[in-house]
Structure formats: structure tokens, C-alpha cells
Amino acid sequence: EPTEGTITIGGQDYTKFTLHAIQSRIGVVLQTPHLFSGTIRENIRYGRLDATDEEIVEAAKLAGAHDFIVKMEKGYDEEVGEGGNLLSVGQKQLISLARAILARPEIFVMDEATSSVDTLTEALIQRGMETLMRDRTGFVIAHRLSTIKRADRILVIEGGRIAEMGTHAELLRARGHYYRLYTRQFRHELEQEYDAFNLQLLREKAPAPRAA
């Protein structure tokens, strides 16, 4: 419960809603995605049980999951295994995002959803997030700051308190904690790209093995 003020959903005090009404308005994608045994289609449909197959495909396209799904032998009818163990972490995350998109939530919560995926999958997730968050409220909790650069308002939490607040540009200009975190991460990403580039050059220059 808030200690001061009120929390409103669509302009109404949230205490006026039933618990079911509140939960049905919220979509969540967590750091560790959870899938159920069954097919990819069934897992996406959990977002809205009365959804048509066409709506499931559209949600998967918006989430960036459609391309990898159609490359599978059975496509949307591919089994995901217990807890999704037949898929990669990135694939599970994209299916979770498609499920949230299908639910059409008024409020969207994304809790460290890109922390355990590669940069390519992160880019796909970010593209899906932009689609999902259009015309709705989104809360994105992240240590990987590239995920939140385009947010309308960024809150920097330190010791359980709001230490800084503003847009990405405003916080960079303030040169505070956010600035230090962002420049450190940006430098690390550049170093990783540089190392990967050098490794590729070394492989290309390496002499081909000779036959005995």
C-alpha cells in the first residue's frame, strides 16, 4: 500500500479494482522466462486463451520470435520441453515477450529480461518492447542500460532510494551515478567488440593447415 498519495490505473484508484481486474491489466516478462510443457503455440496462447492462431503469429512477429519459430521442423507446433528446456534462453525470452504482447496489457513490467541474452537477441527484445509499450505504461528494471536509454523517465535507485531521475540525456549531463554506470558499460561493450574484431582478423590471417 502507498504511504502517501494514490496509485491510479486509467485514472481510477487501484483499490477500486478487484485483484483479478488488476492482474488482468498487467503483463510481466521476468529475467528467467518460464514456459510450460507443450508447444510454442500453446505457450504464447497462455497470454490470452481465446486468441486466434493469426493473433498468435502476429504477437510472435512483433516480439521478434516468428523468424526462429518458422525455421523449426514443426514451426508453432514444436514442443518446448519441460520448462522450455529444448529452447535457448533467448528463444524462451522472445516467446515470453510474445505471450505478454498477446495479452494486450495496460501496464507492462520487464524485470531484467535482457540480462542473460546476447546482444543480437537483446536488440530483438528491445524492438518488441517498443511495439508493446506504445500507448501503455511500461516499467523496465535493468542493469544493462542500453535497455532503458529511450525511456521517458529513468529512476536511479541506490540504497532503496531514488538517487537520480530524468531522461537518458539529462542524466548524462548531470554526470552523476547514471553517467558513471553508462560510460563504464559503454566502454566495456566497445572493448568486447574490439577484441572480437581482432580475433576474427587473427583467424583470417592464420595459415591454412597443410595435409600430412
C-alpha positions in Angstrom: 0.0 0.0 0.0 1.3 3.5 -0.8 2.3 5.5 2.3 1.4 8.7 0.6 -0.8 9.7 -2.4 -2.7 7.2 -4.6 -1.9 4.8 -7.4 -4.2 5.1 -10.3 -4.8 2.8 -13.3 -6.5 4.5 -16.2 -7.3 7.4 -13.9 -9.0 5.3 -11.2 -7.7 4.5 -7.7 -6.4 0.9 -7.9 -8.1 0.0 -4.6 -11.4 0.2 -6.6 -10.4 -2.8 -8.7 -10.6 -6.4 -7.8 -7.3 -8.4 -7.6 -8.3 -10.2 -10.9 -9.0 -6.9 -12.6 -5.6 -5.6 -11.6 -3.7 -8.7 -12.6 -5.5 -8.9 -16.0 -4.2 -5.4 -16.8 -0.6 -6.2 -16.1 1.9 -8.1 -18.4 5.2 -9.3 -17.0 8.4 -10.6 -18.5 11.0 -11.8 -16.0 14.7 -12.4 -16.0 14.2 -16.1 -16.0 11.4 -16.9 -18.5 9.0 -19.7 -17.6 7.5 -21.9 -20.2 5.1 -24.8 -19.8 5.3 -28.2 -21.3 3.6 -28.2 -24.7 4.0 -26.4 -28.0 5.2 -22.9 -28.8 1.7 -22.0 -29.9 0.2 -23.1 -26.6 2.8 -21.2 -24.6 2.1 -18.0 -26.4 -1.7 -18.5 -26.2 -1.4 -18.5 -22.4 -1.3 -14.7 -22.8 -4.9 -14.8 -24.0 -6.7 -18.1 -24.2 -9.3 -17.0 -26.7 -6.7 -15.7 -29.2 -6.8 -17.0 -32.8 -3.8 -18.6 -34.5 -3.4 -15.4 -36.6 -3.2 -13.3 -33.5 -0.6 -15.6 -32.0 1.6 -15.3 -35.2 1.2 -11.5 -35.2 2.3 -11.4 -31.5 5.3 -13.5 -32.3 6.2 -11.2 -35.2 6.0 -8.2 -33.0 8.2 -9.9 -30.4 10.8 -10.9 -33.0 10.1 -14.6 -32.3 8.4 -15.5 -35.6 11.6 -15.9 -37.7 13.2 -18.6 -35.4 9.9 -20.4 -34.9 9.2 -20.9 -38.6 12.7 -22.4 -39.1 11.9 -25.2 -36.7 10.7 -28.5 -38.0 7.1 -28.2 -36.7 7.0 -24.4 -36.5 4.5 -23.2 -33.9 3.7 -26.8 -33.1 7.2 -27.5 -31.9 7.4 -28.9 -28.4 9.3 -26.7 -25.9 10.1 -29.5 -23.4 9.8 -29.3 -19.6 10.2 -25.7 -18.6 11.3 -24.9 -22.2 14.5 -26.9 -21.9 14.5 -27.7 -25.6 15.0 -23.9 -26.4 17.7 -21.4 -25.8 17.4 -18.7 -23.1 16.9 -16.1 -25.9 14.2 -18.1 -27.6 12.3 -18.6 -24.4 12.6 -14.9 -23.6 11.1 -14.0 -27.0 8.2 -16.4 -26.6 7.6 -14.9 -23.1 7.5 -11.5 -24.8 5.1 -12.7 -27.5 2.8 -14.0 -24.7 2.8 -10.6 -23.0 2.1 -8.8 -26.3 -0.8 -11.2 -26.9 -2.3 -10.3 -23.5 -2.5 -6.6 -24.5 -1.8 -5.4 -21.0 -2.4 -1.8 -19.9 0.7 -1.9 -17.7 3.9 -3.8 -18.7 6.7 -4.8 -16.3 10.0 -6.1 -17.6 12.3 -7.2 -14.9 15.9 -7.7 -16.1 14.6 -9.5 -19.1 17.7 -9.0 -21.3 20.4 -9.7 -18.6 21.0 -13.3 -19.8 20.7 -13.0 -23.6 23.2 -12.0 -26.2 23.3 -8.5 -27.8 21.5 -9.7 -31.0 18.6 -11.2 -29.0 18.6 -8.1 -26.8 18.1 -6.0 -30.0 15.1 -8.2 -31.0 13.6 -7.9 -27.5 14.0 -4.1 -27.5 12.3 -3.9 -30.8 9.4 -5.9 -29.4 9.3 -3.8 -26.3 8.9 -0.6 -28.3 5.9 -2.1 -30.0 4.4 -3.4 -26.8 4.9 -0.2 -24.8 3.2 2.0 -27.4 0.2 3.8 -25.8 0.7 2.0 -22.4 2.6 2.3 -19.2 5.9 0.3 -19.0 8.2 -0.3 -16.1 11.7 -1.6 -17.2 14.0 -2.8 -14.4 17.5 -3.2 -15.8 21.2 -3.1 -15.1 22.0 -3.3 -18.8 21.4 0.4 -19.5 21.0 0.0 -23.3 17.6 -1.4 -22.5 16.3 1.8 -20.9 18.0 4.6 -23.0 14.7 5.5 -24.7 12.6 5.6 -21.5 10.6 8.8 -20.9 11.9 8.8 -17.3 14.7 6.9 -15.7 15.0 6.4 -11.9 18.4 5.5 -10.5 17.9 3.5 -7.3 20.6 3.5 -4.6 20.2 2.0 -1.2 16.4 1.7 -1.7 16.0 5.4 -2.5 15.7 7.4 -5.8 19.1 9.0 -6.2 18.6 10.5 -9.7 15.7 11.0 -12.1 15.4 12.2 -15.7 15.8 11.3 -19.3 18.9 9.5 -20.6 20.3 12.8 -22.0 19.5 14.7 -18.7 21.2 12.1 -16.6 24.3 12.0 -18.8 24.6 15.8 -18.5 24.3 15.6 -14.7 27.4 13.4 -14.7 26.3 11.5 -11.6 25.9 7.8 -10.8 24.0 7.0 -14.0 26.7 8.8 -16.1 29.4 6.7 -14.5 27.5 3.4 -14.9 26.6 4.1 -18.6 30.2 5.2 -19.6 31.6 2.1 -17.9 29.2 -0.2 -19.7 29.7 1.5 -23.0 33.5 1.3 -22.7 33.2 -2.4 -21.8 31.0 -3.1 -24.9 33.4 -1.3 -27.1 36.3 -3.4 -25.7 34.4 -6.6 -26.4 33.7 -5.5 -29.9 37.3 -4.6 -30.5 38.5 -8.0 -29.1 36.0 -9.9 -31.3 37.2 -7.9 -34.3 40.9 -8.7 -33.6 40.1 -12.4 -33.0 38.3 -12.5 -36.4 41.4 -10.9 -38.1 43.7 -13.4 -36.5 41.6 -16.3 -37.8 41.6 -14.9 -41.3 45.4 -14.4 -41.3 46.1 -17.8 -39.8 47.7 -20.2 -42.4 45.6 -23.0 -43.6 46.5 -26.4 -42.2 48.7 -28.5 -44.6 47.9 -32.1 -45.4 50.4 -34.6 -44.0 
